[in-house]
């Protein structure tokens, strides 16, 4: 379940674009309108409180997963440089509606992690976090030793997600949980 007072990282400012304050943003979202539709957004530097900023315009970089954005009040390269590595956030109570088989990544938090062992599903841990600024990784805490393990969130390793019944099934490569 998603906590309604949380933030979701949807993009990461990676660099400047040009000399007029435009910013290159790596998308961490499946919803392009977050970078194209003008309106209020929130920026966050490291663990500081998010601050409001107005998106004036944006377009997708052709052939890439990056967007070029222009924010109100950011009109020079020097000013844009100061925003490098800032995160672009949305409130979790403002998330788009999804189709039946879709889910928001935050809904994975606290799901049980199961593995098929000897033809039986066994609970081995729970999802305690997500690492998604570079790659989508699940942070799983193992029950046996409370060790935290990063698991790539790909279909080959996580073939089943059952939000309704509060679990996922993982098929880890040999040795992943022994590291």
Secondary structure as UniProt FT lines:
FT   TURN            4..5
FT   STRAND          7..17
FT   TURN            18..21
FT   STRAND          22..27
FT   HELIX           33..36
FT   STRAND          39..44
FT   TURN            46..47
FT   STRAND          51..60
FT   TURN            62..63
FT   STRAND          66..71
FT   TURN            72..73
FT   HELIX           77..81
FT   TURN            82..85
FT   STRAND          87..91
FT   HELIX           92..94
FT   TURN            100..101
FT   HELIX           105..108
FT   TURN            109..110
FT   STRAND          112..117
FT   TURN            118..119
FT   STRAND          120..131
FT   STRAND          137..142
FT   TURN            143..145
FT   STRAND          148..152
FT   TURN            155..157
FT   STRAND          160..162
FT   TURN            163..166
FT   STRAND          167..170
FT   TURN            174..175
FT   HELIX           176..178
//
